[in-house]
Amino acid sequence: MILLATTRGVPPWDSATASLAKSRLTLFSYLRSRKLLDEVALLTLFRDYSLIRHVHEDAFGNEIYHGYFSWLKRMGVKAFFAYGVDPDVYARRAQLVLSMCLNKVLHEVGSRLLLWCTGFTPIVPYSWISVVYEHYALDERYDLLKGFLMKRFTHVATSKTIASKLLRHGVKVLYLPPAVDSYYEDDHEGSRQDLEWFTPYVEGADIKLLYMGPLIPERFPVNLVIPLFLTLKRAQVNAIMVAITTVRNRLSLVYYKRLLQLIKRYELESNLILKLRVLRNDYIKRLVYEKFDVLLYIPVKPVEMSDPPLTVLEAMNSGLPPVISPIGDLAHLVKVYEAGAVTHLTPLNLYKSVRSIIENQEVYSENARRLVREWYSIEAVAERLEALLDIIIEGRRL
């Protein structure tokens, strides 16, 4: 199969989310990938964001995803989704809703298709349907698939951690990493004004660190972040970290309040800023990334979900090198490409890693871009998708 790889059309919105959903929908709308989907229907489920109370600014609604799927369908992609249930809370109910949505898929495109399910799978009683179930997390979704269903589906893992665990359970699995789009829409009126809240935080700092992601101990460990800044302070380094983050549940809210107390206790209010906000515009994201020196990505245990996070890939694609723990899919590549600093998690090691990146900023920045381009760009992952679908479709013919 020979296909011409050309740029994708511009979607009708800039995504606020850095989820696998954004990665996959972008990938499936890319022309090279779209031509591969002639006999594939896409099906997924999103939580109804209108039913969730956000304590961060600029909460976004499900109409964003609805608009994106509608746009995909206008481009000829067979894309369907269901929503109205929070899958992180009501996993079994979410599966039932998705199963009902399957009837619509069958009605519109018929039964002779390959059904690609992202995140959740419906209960499929139709023996003539081949199903690709994409694992972006191992939680209730995994439990629902144990036994009979596990052997019926083709499984695709979004991280090598997930793939390894499934293999240990005797499940045949393929690997398809997340994809980041290098395309950015040109600046539009008001974009730079949207950054007025942000600029005062970074002005005048000698070292500027960025964290983007959920406010949870596994990703933003207080026992490392606070000592790191105390170490920087003792070294008389004028450093600042901005954590652009979200609080999504009660436990996360408790952790947020604890962090604020510790920041006040150690007089780090001008050094460690927690900003509960979602950046809705990809162009603004790039402007933010370019204002920092180092990205902090220090998970403290294996990530059993889509990994590496899209925020990390977006930042590296903009030339922001990471300090990263030796956990997850990305650490080995960062070390091989010299695209950042891989370090064991102690405050002193983090301090030394930050300093080493600052001293070789240009080299690390270029290597970070090259790593993403060669492994996680939409072009690279589309090529992987082509090979993966060839394997799946050939297996269906046997």
Secondary structure, 3 states (H helix, E strand, C coil): CCCCCCCCCCCCCCCCCCCHHHHHHHHHHCHHHHHHCCCEEEEEEECCHHHCCCCCECCCCCHHHHHHHHHHHHCCCEEEEEECCCCCCCHHHHHHHHHHHHHHHHHHHCCCCEEEEECCCCCCCCCCCEEEEEECECCHHHHHHCCHHHHHCEEEECCHHHHHHHHHCCCCEEECCCCECCCCCCCCCCCCHHHCCCHHHHCCCCEEEEEEEECCCCCCCHHHHHHHHHHHHHCCCCEEEEEEEECCCHHHHHHHHHHHHHHHHCCCCCCEEEEEECCCCHHHHHHHHCCCCEEEECCCCCCCECCCCHHHHHHHHCCCCEEECCCCCHHHHHHHHCCCEECCCCHHHHHHHHHHHHHCHHHHHHHHHHHHHHHCEHHHHHHHHHHHHHHHHHHHHC
